[in-house]
């Protein structure tokens, strides 16, 4: 049960993740440094090649939620097909 709860943090779709970061004027390297991972890992999360897990997933989720509140236009503009 604990494993399921640790994985339950919300993440937007992969096409929205990079859009939120760019709307905030941040590089993948800056996000990576803030989350304690490498830039390549952030790139993989943004493309959907990998998904963050556990504490990193929760931290990334909070980060993206904050960006979504600050830049709602990034969510709607990148989420459209």
C-alpha positions as CSV (number, residue, x, y, z in Angstrom):
1,X,0.0,0.0,0.0
2,X,2.8,2.4,0.9
3,X,4.4,1.8,-2.5
4,X,1.1,2.7,-4.3
5,X,0.8,5.9,-2.3
6,X,4.3,7.0,-3.0
7,X,3.6,6.6,-6.7
8,X,0.3,8.5,-6.6
9,X,1.6,12.0,-7.1
10,X,0.0,13.7,-10.1
11,X,2.0,14.5,-13.1
12,X,0.8,16.2,-16.3
13,X,1.1,14.6,-19.6
14,X,4.6,14.5,-21.1
15,X,3.9,17.2,-23.7
16,X,2.9,19.6,-20.9
17,X,5.9,19.1,-18.7
18,X,8.5,20.7,-20.9
19,X,6.0,23.5,-21.8
20,X,5.6,24.4,-18.2
21,X,9.4,24.5,-17.7
22,X,9.9,26.6,-20.8
23,X,7.1,29.0,-19.8
24,X,9.0,29.6,-16.5
25,X,12.2,30.3,-18.4
26,X,14.0,27.4,-16.9
27,X,16.5,25.0,-18.4
28,X,16.4,21.2,-17.9
29,X,19.7,21.6,-16.1
30,X,18.2,24.1,-13.6
31,X,15.2,21.8,-12.9
32,X,17.6,18.9,-12.5
33,X,19.8,20.8,-10.0
34,X,16.7,21.8,-8.0
35,X,15.5,18.2,-7.8
36,X,18.9,16.5,-7.3
37,X,19.0,14.6,-10.6
38,X,20.9,14.9,-13.8
39,X,19.7,16.9,-16.8
40,X,19.2,13.8,-18.9
41,X,16.8,12.4,-16.3
42,X,14.6,15.5,-16.6
43,X,14.7,15.2,-20.4
44,X,13.6,11.6,-20.0
45,X,10.7,12.6,-17.7
46,X,9.6,15.3,-20.2
47,X,9.6,12.8,-23.1
48,X,8.0,10.0,-21.2
49,X,11.0,7.7,-21.7
50,X,11.1,7.3,-17.9
51,X,8.9,8.3,-15.0
52,X,10.1,9.6,-11.6
53,X,9.4,7.5,-8.6
54,X,9.0,7.9,-4.9
55,X,10.3,11.1,-3.4
56,X,11.5,12.5,-6.7
57,X,8.0,12.0,-8.2
58,X,6.4,13.9,-5.4
59,X,9.0,16.7,-5.7
60,X,8.6,16.9,-9.5
61,X,4.8,16.8,-9.1
62,X,4.9,19.8,-6.6
63,X,7.2,21.6,-8.9
64,X,5.0,21.2,-11.9
65,X,1.9,22.0,-10.0
66,X,3.5,25.3,-8.9
67,X,4.5,26.1,-12.5
68,X,1.0,25.2,-13.7
69,X,-0.5,27.8,-11.2
70,X,1.9,30.4,-12.4
71,X,1.6,29.7,-16.1
72,X,-1.8,28.2,-16.8
73,X,-1.5,29.2,-20.5
74,X,1.3,26.7,-20.8
75,X,-1.0,23.9,-19.7
76,X,-3.7,24.7,-22.2
77,X,-1.4,25.6,-25.1
78,X,0.7,22.5,-24.9
79,X,-2.1,20.1,-24.0
80,X,-4.1,20.7,-27.1
81,X,-3.7,18.1,-29.9
